[in-house]
Amino acid sequence: MARMSIFERWLVKSPIRAWLQRREVRAFARWAALPPEASVLDMGCGPGVSTALILDTLRPQRLAAFDFDPSMVDLARRRLARHLHEHDLDLTVADATRMPYGDDLFDAVFESGVVHHIPDWRATLREVGRVLKPGGHFCFAEPSRGRLRRGMYRILPHAVESMFAPEEWRATLAEAGLEVEEPLHRLPLWDICGVATKRG
Ligand SMILES: C[S@@+](CC[C@H](N)C(=O)[O-])C[C@H]1O[C@@H](n2cnc3c(N)ncnc32)[C@H](O)[C@@H]1O
């Protein structure tokens, strides 16, 4: 499993990233209409900034968040400590290619900047398709292979196998039973952004 460089770990914990995540969670809230009493998954939650924003903005009835890196999950637990007893909130260390959740469980899965770190990214998208309820939404924000080869991304190491083009992303979502709403969007760091819905 690819590990992030020290610089990228610092970036993920920085106030700039937190500011950008606020915009991302607001965009996700616009793109995906959630039912009342929604069950939501924050995949690759990092230090839990997105998890806290999802809790505040969307107020799901159940929120699960996980990351592969135990030190990130520790940070998320500390950030969300006061919510852990008040809400149905589950924070855990897990691998996105083998999620520890049952089938058809979540109304929405959110992720930003996670899948392009995972060499078996296709297995991750299959897992998203498995854990979503029929009609559930997958909100994503990722950099394409093209973007990872330009600008500031060139100083951040990424495995060739974990990169994808927008058309590969769309095709793999379709194979996982997820229909992409067109057109894809753009957010400041990401050029593959949008929502895909699990076929009922
Ligand atoms: C660039 S950070 C993004 C973190 C957070 N989503 C954000 O937007 O700031 C990528 C995150 O993906 C996590 N990650 C990498 N591979 C993973 C895997 N196989 N399963 C779960 N999380 C993974 C890393 O530990 C890291 O926290």
The ligand as a Gaussian input file, in Angstrom:
#p B3LYP/6-31G(d) Opt

LIG

0 1
 C       -4.251000      12.879000       0.321000
 S       -4.888000      12.122000       1.787000
 C       -6.550000      12.720000       1.799000
 C       -7.130000      12.689000       3.184000
 C       -8.493000      13.378000       3.297000
 N       -9.511000      12.660000       2.545000
 C       -8.412000      14.798000       2.774000
 O       -9.184000      15.113000       1.877000
 O       -7.612000      15.589000       3.262000
 C       -5.081000      10.455000       1.311000
 C       -5.587000       9.574000       2.460000
 O       -5.883000       8.281000       1.941000
 C       -5.499000       7.323000       2.900000
 N       -5.343000       6.015000       2.227000
 C       -4.391000       5.639000       1.350000
 N       -4.594000       4.367000       0.968000
 C       -5.713000       3.933000       1.601000
 C       -6.446000       2.713000       1.629000
 N       -6.066000       1.670000       0.888000
 N       -7.534000       2.630000       2.411000
 C       -7.931000       3.690000       3.157000
 N       -7.301000       4.883000       3.183000
 C       -6.202000       4.994000       2.417000
 C       -4.190000       7.896000       3.447000
 O       -3.830000       7.298000       4.668000
 C       -4.550000       9.365000       3.554000
 O       -5.096000       9.706000       4.808000

